[in-house]
Amino acid sequence: MEDIRITPKQLKEIRHALGGEIKEDTFRNHYCTCEECESWNELVEIGFATKRDMGELGGITYFVTEKAIKALR
């Protein structure tokens, strides 16, 4: 198993994206921001998040991956 470390800020942001709890059947899974976010981009790099440019709507939305949910439960 990989030894992946995340910061307390990243853990807080993941919880926020999932509606407060880290569980598979969460009612939400997104984190919206107006611009690139360094802490979320680091989560993308380790496979704990994906991101989508919202195009004409503006901003970026990050999504927590199943890998992150399983690792953090």
N, C-alpha and C positions, 0 to 999 in steps of 0.2 A: 504494500500500500504506500502511496506517495505521502511524503511529509509536507503538506501544504499549510502555510501559515498566512493568516489574514489579520488585519489590524482590528482593534476594537471598533473603529469607525466603520470599516467595511462590514463587520458583523451587524452593527446597528442599521446600516443601510439595507442589508439583505433582509433583516427582520421587517423593516419598514416596507420594503417591496412586497413582502409576503403577507402583509396585514398584521404583523406583530408576532407571529409564531412561525417557527420553521417546521412545516409538516407538508406531506405530499398533497393533501386535499384542501389546500389553502383556497380562499375565495378570490385572491388576487395574486398577480405576479408581474409587477412592473414598477419601474422607477423612472420618472420623467425628469428631464433637465433641459435647460435652454442651450447648453453648450457641452462640449466634451468634459468628462469628469475623470480625473486621474485615478481616483480610487476604484471607480467602476471599470475603467479600461484595464487596470491591473487584474480585476476579477475576470474580465474577458480573456486575458492572456493565460490565466491558469485554468480556464474552462469552467469557471463558476458562474459565468454570465454570458449572455449574448447581447448584441445591441443592434438597434435599427434607427437609421436616420429617418425622421418623419417627413422629409421632403418639403412640400409646399406648406404643410402644417407648422413646420419649424420645430426645432429641438431634436432631442435624441431620447429614445426610450430603451432602457436596459431591462433584461429579463433574467431571472435567476434560473440556472440550469438544474436538471435532475441530479447531476453529479454533486452540486453544492448542497442540495437538500439532503441527499443521502449522507454526505460527509459530515454535515453539521447537526444531524439529529442525534 
